[in-house]
Amino acid sequence: MDAYVALRGAIITGALQPNERLVEDQLAQSLGVGRAAVRNALIRLEQERLIEHERNRGARVRLVSVDEALEILEARRALEALTAGRAAEQVTKAEARTLRGALADMHALLDKGDLIAASDANAAFHRQIVEIARNETVKRLLHSLNSQMVRFQYRTILVPKRAGRSYEEHSAIVEAVCAGDARGAERAMRRHLTNVEAALRQAGPTP
């Protein structure tokens, strides 16, 4: 088992919670790997700012504050506007159909009232835009930023009336991308993530 992949996945999915202690011996035993593999994994995760080391206390899962999450959203807004514009320039007919299908799936989940699944579909939708843009550098940067945002992923869609507005914003992004309208796609993505930021502020601090 790849210790880095396993630990990163546990942090991103919430199996390892913010501020949870990471003890090398325990992790090595649970993962069935050596302590050296765990130590190397923790070094990589610290570089990604997913964990932090405290002197004489070892490693723990890093807690991302609301203020930091808002800073991350600001960076995402710039990067994802870029990818939306690039996606509009690059999109193929097949990718446009897939993108519209993803939007339809999101709509169906919202109609069912399954907001958590719709939030997951939302995240997948944004990853799809990045894939269409074909910019590996931006893809890596967003991968790192989004990993730190996981605990906030489900909060904004629970803000009253946010789900419907979010769908309308995603629809505008899809229409611009599929029409090859790079500037329109950039504007639609910026508007969407600005509203996500406002929703996160409205949701307030994490309990």
N, C-alpha and C positions, 0 to 999 in steps of 0.2 A: 504494500500500500504506500502511495506517495503521501508522506506526512504533511507536506505543504498543502497539497490539494485537499486533503481531508480536513485539516484545521481551518483552512480558508473557507471551505464550504460550511463548516460548523458555525463559523462566525457570521457569515452572510445570511444563513438561514435562521439564525437566532438560537441554534442549539447551544452555542456558547454565548452567554449574555454579557452585556457591557459591565465592566468592572470584575468579571469573573476571573479568579486566579488560574494561571496556567502552570502547573507543576510538571516539570520535565519527566520525572519518573512515572507519574501517573499517566501522562499522555503517551509515553513510550509503551507502557503496558497495554493501554486500551487500544492503541493503534497496531500493536504487534511489530514495532520497529525499534531500532536502537536509539539511545539518547542523543547521539550525534545527529541523526536524521531529524529528530525533533528540534534540536538546537538550531540547525540550519534553517528549518522551516520558520522558526520564531524570528530569526534574523530577517528573513524575507518579508514576513508579515509586519515586522516593525518598520521596515523601509516603506511599506505600503500604508503605514499609519493605521493599521487595523489592530495592532496591539502596542503596548508600551511597557518599558521596564522601569521599575522603581528600585532605587538602591536598597540593597539588603532585603528586598521583599519579592523579587522575581518579576515575572511577566503577568500581565493581565490584559483582558480585552479592553480596548480603548473606548471610552464613552465620548460620543460626538454630541456636543451641545446643540441647542436650537440655533444659536448664533452662528456656529460653525456650519451647520446645515444650510443656513441662508447664504453664507459665503460660497459654499459648494454649488448651490443653485445658481448663483450669479455667474460662476465659471461655466457651469453647464449651459446656461443660456447663450453665452458667446459661442461655445464649441458646437452645441446642437443646432444653432442657427446656421452656422457654417455647413454642417453636415446636411441640413435640410436643403439648403441651396444647392450644394453639390449633388445631392440625391436627385433633385429636379433635373439637373443637367445630365445625369447618368442613367436614370431609370429606364428599364426595358419594359416592353408590354407585359411580359410574364411577371416581372416584379410589381408592376402597377396592379395587376390582378391580385397578386398575393397580398399587397398592401390593403387593397379594398376589402379583401376577405378577412384580414385581421381586424379591420374597423368594424365589419359586420359581426364578427365574433364578439368584440367588445360590447357592441350594442345589445346583442342577445343576452350577454351576462348581466348587463345593467337592467334589462327588462325583467330578468328573473330576480333581480335584487341581490345578486351575488357580488357584492362590492369587493370582497377580497380577491375573488378570481378575476374580476374586472381590473383590479389594480395590477395583478400579475400580468394580465394581457396588455395593459398599458406599458409596463416595463419592457415586455417583449416587442411591442410596437416600436418603441424608441430604439431598441437594439436593431430592429429591421431597417429603420431609416439609416442608421450608421453603416450597416452592411451595404446598403445600396450606394452610399456615398463613396465607398472604396478608398477610404483614407485611413491607413493603418495606424498612423501616429495619433490622430484624434480618437480612433477606436481604443487604443491603449490608455490614453488619458481619461476618457470617459469611463472605461472599465474600472479604473482606480477610484475615480470620484464616486461612481454609483455604488461601489462596494461599501463606502462609508455612510451611504444614505439609507441603507436597508431598513433600519428601525423606524424611519420616517415614511417609508414607502406607502403604508396603508393608512396613514393618518389624514392626509389631505382629502382623500376621496370620501371620508366620513363627515367632512364639513357639510352642513346643510346646503342643498342645491348644487354642491360642487360636482357631483357625478354627471349631471346633465350638461353642465357648462363644459366640463372636461371633454365629453364626447363631441360637442360642437367644435371645440378647439382642435381636436384631433381630425375631425372631418375637414376643417379648413386646411390643415397641413396636407392631408391626403389629396385634396383637390388640386392644390398648388403643385405638389410634387408630380402627380400624374399628368398635369397639364404642361409640365416642363417649365413652370414659372419659378425661376430661382429666387428672384426678389420676393415674390409673394410667399414662397415657402419659408424663407428666412424670417419675414415679418410674422407669419403665422406661428412659427416655433417660438420666436421671442415673446409674442403675446401669451402663448400657452404657458411658458415657464415663468413669466412674470406673474401670471395668475396662480400658478402653483406656489410661488413664493408668498403671495398674499394669503393663500389658504393655509399655508404652514404657520404664518404669523397668527392667523385667526384661531388655529387649533390650539395654540398656546404651548407652554412647556410640557415636556414629557413627564408623566407621573413618576 
